[in-house]
Amino acid sequence: MKILHTADWHLGKRLDYFSRLDEQRQVLAEICEIADREQVDAVVVAGDLFDTFNPPVEAVELLYKTLRRLSQEGKRPVIAIAGNHDSADRIDAPDALARECGIIFVGYPRAKVVPFEIQHGFALSKTDQGFLEILLPKFDFPLRVLHTPFANELRLKQFLGSNDREQQLNEVLHTHWQHIADAYCDEHGFNMLTAHLYMLKRGGEILEEPEGEKPIRVGHADLIYSDGIPSQIQYTALGHLHRFQQIGGHPAPVVYPSSPLAYSFSEAGQEKAVVIIEAAPKVPARYHKIPLQSGRQLYRKRFDDIDAAVSWLQATPYALVELTLVSQEFISSAALKRIHEAHDGIIHIIPIVQKEETASETIPAINLAQDVDELFKDYFQYRLGQAPNAELLDLLTEVIHSDTETED
């Protein structure tokens, strides 16, 4: 059995003011093409389907069209759980209609999905709180999925039945997962867990959450460790961290597949991918990642020459750029205009004016009898180690000689 694992679509997300919706359409179409080319038998989307609780209409439409395409009109089960950016109610809302298309939405922890069967497709044969079992016609073993959408500490304890305030979330989840695994996960099926959590290998390094991401981790109290995953689980499909990684700490793979696009400049240069799982009873899953090609690359670039910056921008048109410009003087408006005309994907320009070191540390005396423009020049020279340019002096003159508005 082949299963496609993806997560963190963040539909509707912007990079500052820049919409990514066209790129999201392209990369989700690519994911659908991969699913068809690889002939996968099921799809798991491990949370953060949307970027906000109230996504734009275009993002909602894109989600439903993509999941329907992935489901092949009900022939291929698609399991999509809520992440920390999603409204659990919104994820659950289309459930009755979604089931007719072979799409299984799970918004809340410990949710129990209603069993159903798709004509000439698959059957959801067994369900329990936080668990479902799927029978596919071409296989003589079932796909079993333990599912844990994101919830904050209060909601997790509410839905998972813990009243002990001192009990950490990983203990609550371990108990819950182990109870399900012991009840349903024998060696005659393929057993997997999908969750939208901040999970680490115990004793491993702390993994950084994406820049701009709503944090799940608060200090170290809410860490979920991979050694809490039941031994029956043969693959854990995670969502939340945007970099591909197999975190370890369990005999079977525990994988973040990455987001499909780089959503912040801290992700610049990261390879984005989906994961194809090869599943069979009794053995840990094998998996491999397939890199995604769609979408603009993100770059953090630094230049100390305007001509070099313009040349690079013109040579790299399909990108989004955070541009740092280092100079010995303030960048003129004409230079900034050249920069913006060279590229349509500049998100941030960060100017750095380097002050030249003076040989003497002696602070010169200030002649307070000077005109205000000369005082300004002296102050500017003292603070930045250089004389102000003509544009700044013209602006100063305009301010000095402007009439002050007064109320009658």
Secondary structure as UniProt FT lines:
FT   STRAND          2..6
FT   STRAND          14..15
FT   TURN            16..17
FT   STRAND          18..19
FT   HELIX           21..37
FT   TURN            38..39
FT   STRAND          42..46
FT   HELIX           57..71
FT   TURN            72..75
FT   STRAND          78..81
FT   TURN            84..85
FT   HELIX           88..92
FT   TURN            93..94
FT   HELIX           95..100
FT   TURN            101..102
FT   STRAND          103..106
FT   TURN            109..110
FT   STRAND          116..117
FT   TURN            119..120
FT   STRAND          123..128
FT   TURN            129..130
FT   STRAND          131..135
FT   TURN            137..138
FT   STRAND          143..148
FT   HELIX           153..160
FT   TURN            165..166
FT   HELIX           169..184
FT   TURN            187..188
FT   STRAND          190..196
FT   STRAND          199..200
FT   TURN            202..203
FT   TURN            211..212
FT   TURN            219..222
FT   STRAND          224..225
FT   HELIX           226..228
FT   TURN            231..232
FT   STRAND          235..239
FT   STRAND          245..246
FT   STRAND          254..256
FT   HELIX           265..267
FT   TURN            268..269
FT   STRAND          273..278
FT   TURN            281..282
FT   STRAND          286..291
FT   STRAND          297..303
FT   HELIX           306..315
FT   STRAND          319..327
FT   HELIX           333..342
FT   STRAND          346..353
FT   TURN            368..369
FT   HELIX           372..384
FT   HELIX           390..401
//
